[in-house]
Amino acid sequence: MTALLQADRPDFMRAEVTEQDLFEQSVPRALVHRAAISEVLLTGVRRCSEDTFRLGAQWSRGHSYYGAVAARWHDPMLFAESIRQVGLLLAHEALDIPLGFSFLTNTMSFDVTEESARLGRGPAHVVLDVRLHSVVRRKNVVSAYAYDVVGYRDGWPIGSGSVTANVVSPAIYRRLRGDRAGATAPRDLPNGMMPELVGRTCEFDVVLSARSTDGVRELRADADHPVLFDHPLDHIPGMVVMEAARQSALAALGFPEGLLVGCDAVFHKYVEFDSPCHVSTLGIDRSTSNTHSLSVQFHQAESLVATCRVVVHDGSGK
């Protein structure tokens, strides 16, 4: 951690931080692994006990990528990104994991209610209650951990989430990645699906190919995208995989303005840049209510690399 960052950042772990203080400023971008300040969602944290914390997050009504859904709801992927950032911040601040270490997400899940995602007159101030658990240490350095999150908005529960992850040093990461360490994304991308079929307005934001073979599409990842690739990576990040699952579900269900209200993701392997990753949907459950679920699978080099169970609100009702 640089001396400048050490000097400029607030003391996050203070127990006396008030509820209002949780929303006064963004946390340092390095602590949530973001290059752009505009992509930092967390705004404060208070330690409640040895393993429980309360954090603040602010959701804009006009995020450049996770913008309003059907002009009615905050994009619940903001909740997913908030959960992701929580784990990184607490890893560095509460678990003393050095900056520069790599985080390998094994599982990530979240759910929200349709009502809690509705847009208000201003940005949503979200309180996140977090419990760290299942912390594994080797030679006093954390190598794995998990955490559960419950979100609140204006005092009302909005949903929950959980993550399990491993942590590795730079040297171990280089060994794990081998020849793929430092890999870059291909520039020659397949054409994307029509944006209006997946709740988007431009092809640049589409992460699935237009071409489909027996319902299977190719994952397309544009490394120039300022949100999906906020900083250079040598593989496709989990948030892109979850976005592809959301777009795949919207297209398969025929609900381009549907609201993603749940996602349960398992990441089996890295999704690499050097070979096509094929995205398929199966197990569609068209519920008699206004929510529907299906599974989205990701295969690469004949291996299952990720699965996501997705739940979508069809957009019916007021």
N, C-alpha and C positions, 0 to 999 in steps of 0.2 A: 504494500500500500504506500502511495507516495506521501511525502511530508505535507504537500499541499492539501491532499484529501484529508489527511489526519487532522490538519489544523482547521479546515473549513467545515467539516461535518459536525452536526450536533451530537450530544451524548444520547444515543438512542435508547439505552437501556434504563433510563431513569424511571423509577416507579411513580414519581410525582407528576408525570406528564398528564395534563387534563384532556378531557374529551375534545375540547376545542383545539388544543395544541396538536392533536392528531392530524389536522387538516390544514396546517399553516404553510407547509412547504413540501416540495418533493424530496425524497431521500436521495442521497448521492447516486448517480447513475451507475457507477462502477459496482456498487453493492447489489444491484439487481441485473447486472450484465447487460446493460443497455448503452449504446453509443449516443443516441439522441435523447436529450432531456425530455422532449415531447412524448417519448414512449415510456416514461417512468410513471406508473400509476400509484405507487405507494407514497404516502405523505407523512407518516409518523408511526412510532411504535412505543409501546409501554410494556415493561416486564411486569407480569402479575404474580408469578411464582417462578420456581426454578425452571419449569418446563411449559408454562403457559404465558401467552402474550396477547396483547390487543393492538391491532394495527389499523391505520386509516388508509383508505384508497379513494381516489376521486375518478369518476367516470364521466368523461365529456359527452355531450350530446352530439358532437360533431367530429369524432375521431376520424382520421384520414382513411383508415381501413375498417376498423370495427365501428362503423357509423350506425345510425339509427336503422333498425329493421322495420320495414314497411311503415316508416314514419310514426311508429307507435311505441317501439321498445328500444331500450339500450341493448346493444349486442351482448348476449351472455358470454361471448368469448372474452369480453373484458373481465368477467369473473375468473375465467380460466387463466388469463394472463396475470391477474392479481394474485391468484393462488401460486402460480409459477414464481412470481417475484418474491412472494412471502418466503418461500423455501430458501431462496438464494440469500436474501437479507439476513434471515435468522441463522443460516449456515455460517455466514461470516461474523455476525455480531454475537450470537449466543453460543455457537459451537466452535468458534475460533478457527474455522477453516480458512486458510490463506487465500487471498486473491491469486488467480493464476491456476488454481486447481480446477479440474473438470468434473461436471456433474452429469451422471448417467441416469436419466429418469427411467424407472422400470414400469411404474403404473401411475396413472393420473385420472381422477374422476371428479365430476362436479355435477350438480343439479341446481336448478333455479325454478322459481315459480313464475308463471306468466304474469301475474299481477305485480310482483316485485320488480319486474324488468321494465315496467311502463315508464315512459319518459315523463319528467316533471318540467318545471319552468326553468330549472337550472341544472348544473351538473349534479350527479348523484354522489353523496358522501356515504361511503360504505364502511362499516366497522367490521373488522375481521378478527374473530376470536380463534386463537391457534394453540394447539397442543402438540409439542414435539414428543416423539416416543421412538422406541426401537432403535436407539442410537447405539451403533457398534464402533468401538475404538480399537485400533491396533497401534501399539506403541504410543498411546496417548494421542493419536491422530484419528479423527472420525473418518470411517470408511463407508458407513451407510447410516441412513436415518429415514424417518417417516414423520409425517405430520397430518393432522386433521384440522379443517377450517370450517367454521360456521360464520355465515355472513348476516349482517343486519343493516337495514336501511330505515332510518327514522324510528329505530327501536323495534322494528318488526323483522322476523327471520326472513331471509330471501333465498337461502339455500345452503348447501354444504359442499365440501370437497375434500379430497385426500390425495397424497402423493407418497410414493416410496422411491428412494434414489440411492445410488452408490456415488462415492466420491473417490477420485484418483488424483495423484500428483501429476505434474507435467511429464515427468520421466515415464511413469507407468502409462499415461495416455499415449505418448509417442510409441511405446511398445505395442499397445493394444491396436493402434491404428496402422502401424506398419507403413507400407507404401502409400496408404491413403491419408496419412497425416499431411495436412495442408492442401488437400485436394480442392479443386475449384469446380463450380457448377458449369455444365455445358452452356454455350451461348445459343446453340441451335435447338430451339424448343419446338415441340409440336404445336400446331394451332390449338387455341383454347376453345372450350365449349362456348356457345352463345351466352353472354353474361346474364341475360334476363332469365335463363333457365336455372341459375344457381344463386339468384338474389344479388347479382352484381351489376354494375353499369358499364364496366369496361373490361376488355380482355386481359389487360395487365394484371387485374386482380383475380383472375380465374386460375385455379391450380389443377384443373383436369383437362385432358385433351379432348378435342372435338371428335376425333375418331374413336369409335367404339367397336369392339369385336365381342359379340355375344354378351353385351352389357358391361364388358371390362374396358376401362379407360386407363390411360397412362397418366401418372402424376407428373405435372410440369412445375418446375420450381425456378423462378426467375431470380437469380442472385442479385439483380439490380433493384429488386423491390425494397423500398426504404423501410417497410414495417416487417415483412416476413423475413427479410435478411437485414436486420438493423446493423449487424456487424458481420465480418467474414466468418464463415464456418466451413468445415471440411466434410459436412454431411447435411442431410435435410433435417431441420429441427422438428421436434415433436409438435410445436404449435402449427407448423405447416401440415403435418400429417393429420392433426385434428381438424384443421380447416378443410382439408381435402375430404375427410369423412363427412363433415357438415355439408359441403357442396354436393357430394355424391348422394347423400340422403335426400336433400331437397330435390335433386333431379329425379331420383328413383321414385319418390313419393308424389312428384308433381306439385310440390308446394314451394315455388320459388320465393314466396314471401313468408315462409314458415319460420317459426322461432325455435332455435335449438335450446331445449330446456334440460338436456342431460347428455353426458358423454362419459363413457367408461372405457379408457384407453389402456392397452397393454403394449409395451414396446419390447419386442423380442430381440431385435438386432438394430444396428444402425441402418438407416435408409441412405444408401450411397448415391453418389452422383454418376458413377461410371456405367450403370446399366439401367434399363427401364424398370420402373416400379409400377406394377399393375394394380389397379384399384377396382374392387368388385363389391357388390352389395348382395346380401342374401338374408333370408329369414325375416322378410317384411311382415310386421304385425300391424294390420290396419285396424286399430282399435275402434270400438263403437263410440268412444268419447272423441275429443278433439286432439288427442295426442297419439302418436304413432311411433313405432320403434323398428329398428333394423340393425343388422350387423354389417360393418364395412371391413373388408380384409385387404391387406397390402402384401403383395408377393413380389419378391425380387430374386433373380437368379434361382428360381424354383424353390425358394424358401419363404415361409411366412415370416414377415418382418414386423408387422404390427396388426392389431385388431382394435376396432372401436365399436362399442354398442352405443347407438345414437338414438335419442328420443326427441321428436319434433312436434311442436304445437302447430296445427295446420293453419293458424291465422284466422280461424272462424271466431265469431263473437265480436263484441265491441271493445 
